[in-house]
Amino acid sequence: MREVQLRPLTLGDLATIYLWSQDEVFCRANGWSIGLSWQQLRTWWMALLQTSPDVMLRSGVAVQDQLVGFVELSSFDWQEKTAVFGIAIGARSLWGQGIGFQAGQLMLQHGFDHLQLKAIFAEVHAPNLRSLALMRKLGFEETGRLPLHEVYQGTLSDVVCFVLESSCWNSRI
Ligand SMILES: CC(C)(COP(=O)(O)OP(=O)(O)OC[C@H]1O[C@@H](n2cnc3c(N)ncnc32)[C@H](O)[C@@H]1OP(=O)(O)O)[C@@H](O)C(=O)NCCC(=O)NCCS
């Protein structure tokens, strides 16, 4: 099993992000526009790096010091102590090797243990079987479906809604 670490993202990661942005399969799976220019990507990346972690906490996923993806908590509700989970492994050749699972666990642990969140939500397009499997493996429970809610890979698709409560998380470890 490869050792996965979370680390802050930097402007120096832009070249890696640019490589991912040139992979159509990854872009379609992750909802990114295809064929963004270096300048467009740089503008987006700079804005993202300047976003307060109270609004969106996005960490790099690293394997042997190489950036391979990112994982995030966003849409924080600090009164209700909730957030929304998201993840992408940009290095597609590494899909299916347990990296998403390990990175997801690290971010969820941070959310529950350090940020003291009570619940973390996630939404997945129904045809995204790999992501559905990942959410279930991480302990998320399905709460419902939004029928034909968003376009995924060119087709109007259901969105599956998940929640992971802190009590469930704590009882797993
Ligand atoms: C979704 C994503 C983050 C998963 O990362 P990953 O590193 O490939 O995930 P893992 O290897 O930890 O696999 C998690 C589970 O997915 C399942 N899985 C793997 N390949 C699969 C496939 N081809 N079809 C269905 N399920 C699959 C397995 O059940 C696996 O659990 P297991 O280890 O018990 O077999 C990654 O594929 C990705 O970045 N996809 C594009 C972006 C995206 O879809 N993000 C999520 C948006 S909600």
The ligand as an SDF file (V2000), in Angstrom:
LIG
                    3D

 48 50  0  0  0  0  0  0  0  0999 V2000
  -13.2970    8.9360   -7.4040 C   0  0  0  0  0  0  0  0  0  0  0  0
  -11.7740    8.8900   -7.1490 C   0  0  0  0  0  0  0  0  0  0  0  0
  -11.3850   10.0330   -6.2060 C   0  0  0  0  0  0  0  0  0  0  0  0
  -11.4740    7.5360   -6.4820 C   0  0  0  0  0  0  0  0  0  0  0  0
  -10.0760    7.5130   -6.1640 O   0  0  0  0  0  0  0  0  0  0  0  0
   -9.2740    6.1260   -6.1960 P   0  0  0  0  0  0  0  0  0  0  0  0
   -7.9290    6.3670   -5.6450 O   0  0  0  0  0  0  0  0  0  0  0  0
   -9.3890    5.5580   -7.5580 O   0  0  0  0  0  0  0  0  0  0  0  0
  -10.1550    5.2740   -5.1470 O   0  0  0  0  0  0  0  0  0  0  0  0
   -9.7330    3.9170   -4.4380 P   0  0  0  0  0  0  0  0  0  0  0  0
   -8.6570    3.2120   -5.1860 O   0  0  0  0  0  0  0  0  0  0  0  0
   -9.4800    4.2500   -3.0000 O   0  0  0  0  0  0  0  0  0  0  0  0
  -11.0420    3.0350   -4.6020 O   0  0  0  0  0  0  0  0  0  0  0  0
  -12.1730    3.1840   -3.7880 C   0  0  0  0  0  0  0  0  0  0  0  0
  -13.1790    2.1240   -4.1720 C   0  0  0  0  0  0  0  0  0  0  0  0
  -13.5940    2.3690   -5.5140 O   0  0  0  0  0  0  0  0  0  0  0  0
  -14.0610    1.1160   -6.0370 C   0  0  0  0  0  0  0  0  0  0  0  0
  -13.6420    1.0280   -7.4190 N   0  0  0  0  0  0  0  0  0  0  0  0
  -12.4070    1.0450   -7.9040 C   0  0  0  0  0  0  0  0  0  0  0  0
  -12.4430    0.9660   -9.2490 N   0  0  0  0  0  0  0  0  0  0  0  0
  -13.7420    0.9070   -9.5980 C   0  0  0  0  0  0  0  0  0  0  0  0
  -14.4320    0.8440  -10.8350 C   0  0  0  0  0  0  0  0  0  0  0  0
  -13.7880    0.8380  -12.0030 N   0  0  0  0  0  0  0  0  0  0  0  0
  -15.7890    0.7840  -10.8150 N   0  0  0  0  0  0  0  0  0  0  0  0
  -16.4590    0.8100   -9.6520 C   0  0  0  0  0  0  0  0  0  0  0  0
  -15.8520    0.8950   -8.4430 N   0  0  0  0  0  0  0  0  0  0  0  0
  -14.5110    0.9410   -8.4280 C   0  0  0  0  0  0  0  0  0  0  0  0
  -13.5400    0.0210   -5.2080 C   0  0  0  0  0  0  0  0  0  0  0  0
  -14.6400   -0.5810   -4.5290 O   0  0  0  0  0  0  0  0  0  0  0  0
  -12.6520    0.6960   -4.2210 C   0  0  0  0  0  0  0  0  0  0  0  0
  -12.8010    0.0290   -3.0310 O   0  0  0  0  0  0  0  0  0  0  0  0
  -11.8640   -1.3050   -2.7480 P   0  0  0  0  0  0  0  0  0  0  0  0
  -10.4950   -0.7610   -2.4400 O   0  0  0  0  0  0  0  0  0  0  0  0
  -12.5400   -1.9330   -1.5920 O   0  0  0  0  0  0  0  0  0  0  0  0
  -11.8570   -2.1510   -3.9720 O   0  0  0  0  0  0  0  0  0  0  0  0
  -10.9570    8.9760   -8.4830 C   0  0  0  0  0  0  0  0  0  0  0  0
  -11.3450    7.9170   -9.3150 O   0  0  0  0  0  0  0  0  0  0  0  0
  -11.1570   10.3090   -9.2110 C   0  0  0  0  0  0  0  0  0  0  0  0
  -10.4510   11.2610   -8.9400 O   0  0  0  0  0  0  0  0  0  0  0  0
  -12.1280   10.3600  -10.1430 N   0  0  0  0  0  0  0  0  0  0  0  0
  -12.3790   11.6070  -10.8870 C   0  0  0  0  0  0  0  0  0  0  0  0
  -12.9470   12.6960  -10.0150 C   0  0  0  0  0  0  0  0  0  0  0  0
  -14.1610   12.2480   -9.2500 C   0  0  0  0  0  0  0  0  0  0  0  0
  -14.9790   11.4960   -9.7300 O   0  0  0  0  0  0  0  0  0  0  0  0
  -14.2420   12.7690   -8.0090 N   0  0  0  0  0  0  0  0  0  0  0  0
  -15.3570   12.4980   -7.1440 C   0  0  0  0  0  0  0  0  0  0  0  0
  -16.4440   13.4770   -7.4330 C   0  0  0  0  0  0  0  0  0  0  0  0
  -17.8230   13.1580   -6.3350 S   0  0  0  0  0  0  0  0  0  0  0  0
  1  2  1  0
  2  3  1  0
  2  4  1  0
  2 36  1  0
  4  5  1  0
  5  6  1  0
  6  7  2  0
  6  8  1  0
  6  9  1  0
  9 10  1  0
 10 11  2  0
 10 12  1  0
 10 13  1  0
 13 14  1  0
 14 15  1  0
 15 16  1  0
 15 30  1  0
 16 17  1  0
 17 18  1  0
 17 28  1  0
 18 19  1  0
 18 27  1  0
 19 20  2  0
 20 21  1  0
 21 22  1  0
 21 27  2  0
 22 23  1  0
 22 24  2  0
 24 25  1  0
 25 26  2  0
 26 27  1  0
 28 29  1  0
 28 30  1  0
 30 31  1  0
 31 32  1  0
 32 33  2  0
 32 34  1  0
 32 35  1  0
 36 37  1  0
 36 38  1  0
 38 39  2  0
 38 40  1  0
 40 41  1  0
 41 42  1  0
 42 43  1  0
 43 44  2  0
 43 45  1  0
 45 46  1  0
 46 47  1  0
 47 48  1  0
M  END
$$$$
